[in-house]
Amino acid sequence: MKISAEEVSRKFYPEPYCQFVQSAPSVCMEDSILELFAEDGEFDTEKISELSDEAIIEVVNTRTKSGLFNMEKDFTQKLSEVRYNSSGHIVGAGVATLTWVAKVNLEALKRFGSVQRGEALDKFTSEFESGMIEVLTDRSHQPENVTTFTFVAKEFFQALESQAFKDAGMLLVGYLIVFIYVIIMIGRFSFVQQRFFLSLGGILGVIMGIIVSYGVCSAIGFWYSPAHTVIPFLMLGIGIDDMFVIIQCRNTLSQEQLSSGGVAERLGRTMEHAGVAITITSLTNFMAFGIGSTTQMPALRSFCMYAAIGILSIFFFQVLHSVSHKHCVDNFLSSL
């Protein structure tokens, strides 16, 4: 004997019906004016397709109960640009909204799913949304007087992803321009003092800091968003600033300090003056982004954490390039 959904909900309501619905691993909800044409929790597509315009208008004006969920609803809220006749009855509408809300299957997520783009998305939900996007964006079978506008959660993230790496070429060009600028500013127009490798070392320190930031934050579980494409440019500016501070401190040394002692001693004297400056700026930047990472907004929290780890990593690499000798380390620590 077949028992309808309405009979089950009435017989076992509120318990264990409500408990079962609440604990179900996968729940989907459809919210549209189509619920008026459902019977016993199911849609008969053939029967609906045979309805005339007059029959549809009559149902919209006379029914207020969802045949899908067996509950009273105001379905006029799903319509816009509604047209009424002289007696106040609905005779047409320009817009109708249809909404599908899905709850991820937690069991399937544990076995097959993964956290992507900050959202929990199991395999079935991902395939369902992909199929929905394909169907709703195919307007070849729509009447000429009908226009559909779709918004699917996965479609939104796909659009963001398409924008995430579109500036990758500009990133390389930007780094090349800054590299040439650094060579010009810290070097001389000669074969001896052009400081090509020194500039390359500073840029590599920035790149290594970015790699560490992306690797550590990804391992921790912070997700990547299109806003993160700004981070390489942000890290480049901070890293170049530290490099210029170190070079300027070296240039302010007296001729006697530059000529006495070996390379390690001269670097130690340089870091004795530059240590405080780059430490203070790096720590304040790190603290600023670290505080920002405590926000409740997932995208902003992830961005700030990526930036904070990147700043700390770049500081480490910039200092490591300069204080690889014990004498440099002692002078650097004494300056802090």
N, C-alpha and C positions, 0 to 999 in steps of 0.2 A: 504494500500500500504506500502510495506516495504522499508525503507530508509536506505541505507548503512552508515556505520560509516564515509566513505570517503566523501559522499555527505553532511553529517551533518557538518563535519569539514570545508568543502569548503564554504558552504552556510553561516554559522554563524561565520566564522573566520574573524577578530580576536576576535570580541566581538559579542555576549556574550559567545562564545565558550571557550575562554581562561579563562575568569572569572569563568565560571562554573567548569572547570577542576581544577583551582587553589583552589576554595573554597569547592570542594567535600570533604566530611568527610572521605572517604576511597579511596586511590589510590594505585594500584599495577602496577608494570612494569616488563615485561619479556624481557630479552636481550639475544638472542642467534641466531644461524644460522637457527633455526626453523622458524623464522619470514619470511624467503624466501618462505615458503610453506603455509603461511596463505593467506586467501582471504577475503576481506571486513572485516578485523578485527577479523576473527575467524579461528580456526583450524578445519580442517576436518581430524580427526585421521584415519578414515578408508581409505581415499584417500591417505594419506601420507604413510600408511603401505603398500599400494599396489605399491608404486613407486619402480622401479628397481634401481640398483646401477648406471647404465648409466644415467638414468633420473635425479637422485639426483646430480650427477657430472655435468650434463648439466645445471641444475638450479643454482648451486653454481658458475659456470663460466659465466653465461649469465645475471643473475639478480643482481641488486644492490639496489632494493627497498623493504622495509619492507612491507609485506602484512598485518601486524598486526597494525602498526602505520602510514602507508601511508607516509613514508619518506625515503630519500636516506641514506644508511649507508654502511660503509666498513665492510662487514662481514668476510673478511679474517683475521681481527684482533681477531676474535673469534676462530681461528684455530691455532694450533701449530704443529710442525713437519710436515709441509706441503710438499707434493711431487708434482713435476711438470713434464710434459712431454717435449719433445724437442721443442714443439711450445710455451711453457710457460703457458700452461693451467694446472689447478689443477686436479690431478688424485687421490688424497687421502690425508689423514691427520691422524696423530697419536693421537691428542688431540683436543677436542672441549669443550668449556666452555659454561655453561648455568647459567644465573644469574636471580634470582627473587628478586625484591626489593618491599617491602610493606610499605605503610604509615599507621600508626595506625589510627583507627577510633576514632576521638576525642569524638564524642557523646557517643559511646559505652564505651569509657574509663571512662567518667564521671559517667555512670550508673553502669557498671559492673567491670571495670578494676581497677588496682592499680599499684603503682610504685614499681616495684620489681627489686632488684639488680641494681638500678640506671637507669633502662630503663622503658619507658611507654609501657605497654603490655596489650592490651585489650583481652577479652575472645576469640574472633574469631581468632585473630592473633596467640594467644598461641596454640589453637587447630590446626590451619593450620600448624604451624611449627612442632608441635608434629607429625601430620600425615605425613608431608614431611620427617621428620627424620626416621619414621618407613618404609616408602616406599623406600627411597634412601639407607638405610642401609641393606635392604633385597636383597641380591645378589644371591638368589637361582634361579631366573629366568633369570639371565644374561648369555649371551654366554661366553664360556671359554676364548675367545680372547678379551673380553671387561672388563675393570677395571674402576670403578667409585670412585672418591674421593669427599666427600661431606663436606661442611662447612655451618651449619645453626647456626644463632645467638643464638638460644635457646640451641642448642647442646653444644656450647662453654660454656655457663653459667652453664649448667648441669654438665659438666666436672669439672668446678671450684668448684661447690657445693659438688661434690663427694670427693674433696680433702680438703674441708673446715674443716670437723670434723673427719678426719681420724686419727688425732693425739690427740684426746680427751683422750685416755688412757694414752698416754705419758705425757699429761698435769698433770694428777693426780699423776703419778709416779714422775714427776719433782717436784711438790709441796711437796710430801711426803719426797723426798730427802732433799729439802731445809729446811723443817720443822725439820728433824733430825739434819741437820747441825746447825740450829739456836739454838736448845736445847744444843748441844755440846759446841757451842762457847760462849753463854751468861750464861750458867749454870755451875754447878759443878757435879762431879760424886758422888752425895750423895742424900739421900732421902729428905734432907732439902733444898738444893740449886740447885736442878735440873731445876727449872724454866720452867716446862712443860706448865703451864697455861699462863705464860707470853709470851712464844713463840707462843702459840695458839692464844693469843689475837692479837699479831702482824700480824700473817698470816690472821686472820679473818678481820683485818682492811684492808688488801690488797684485800681480796675477796669482802668485802662490797664496796670498792672503785670501783672495776671492775663492780659490779652489778649496782651501781649508774651511772657509765659511759655508760654502755650499755642501761640502761633504759632511761636516759635523752637524749642521742643522737638518740635513736630510736624514741622517742616521738617527737623530733625536726624534724626528717625526714632524718637523715643521714643513708645511707644504709650499710649493712654488706657485706664485701667481704672476700674471702679466706685469704687475707693479714692480716685481723684482728685477725687471730688465734695467731699471735705473741704478741698481746697486753697483754694477761694474764702473759706471761713470762716477758715482759718489765715492767709491773706494779709490779710484784713480786720483781724484782731487785731494783726498786726505793723504794718500801715500806720497804724492808729489810734494805736498806741503812739508811733510817730514823730511823729505830728501833735500829740499831747498834750505830748510832750517839748518840741517847738518852741514851742508856746503857753505852756508853763510857764516856759521860759527868757525869753520875751518879757515875761511878767508879773513876773518878778523884776528886771527892769531898773529903775533909779531913775527918779524923775520927771523929773530933768534929762536923762537919756539918752533918755527917751521924747518929750520936748518939743523937743529940739534936733535939727537936721538934717531932711532930707527922709525920704520913705518908704524909699528905698534905704539910707540910713544907718542907720535904725532896724532894718531887716531885717538889715543887716550885723552890727549889734551883737547881735541875737538869735542869728544863726547862729554868731557867734563863741563863744557858750556852748553852743549845742545841737549844733554840728557834731561834737564829740568823742563825745557820748552816742549819737546816732543812728548814727554811723559804727561805733562799737564793737559796738553791739547788732546792727546789720545784718550786719557782717562775721562775727561769731561765729555768727549764725544761718546765714549763707551757707556758712561753713566746715563747720558741723555737717551740713547737708544735702548739701553737696558730698562729704564723706567717706562719707556714707550711700549716695551714688550709685555708689560703687565696689563695692557688694555684687554677688554673683553671682545674686541673686534678681531676675528681670526686672521684676516688678511693683514691688518696693521700689526698685529702681534708677531706674525711670521716675518714680515718685512723688517721690523725693528730688531728681531733676534738675528736675522741674517746680517744686518748692518753692524750690530754690536760685536758679533764674533769676527766679522771681517776686519773691523777696526783694530781689535786686539791682535789679530793674526798679523796684520800689516805692520803694526808697531813692533811685534816680536821679530819679524823678518828684517825690518829696517835696522833695528838695533843689532841683530845678530850679524848682519853684514859688516858692521862697524866695530863690534866688540868681540871679535873672535879670538883675541889674545888676552891673557890674564891681566896684563897691565891696563888694557882698555876697559876690561870689566871692572877693575878696582876704581879707575877714575870715573866710570859711568855711575857706579853705585855710590861713590862719594859725593856725586853732584846731586843725588836725589834727597 
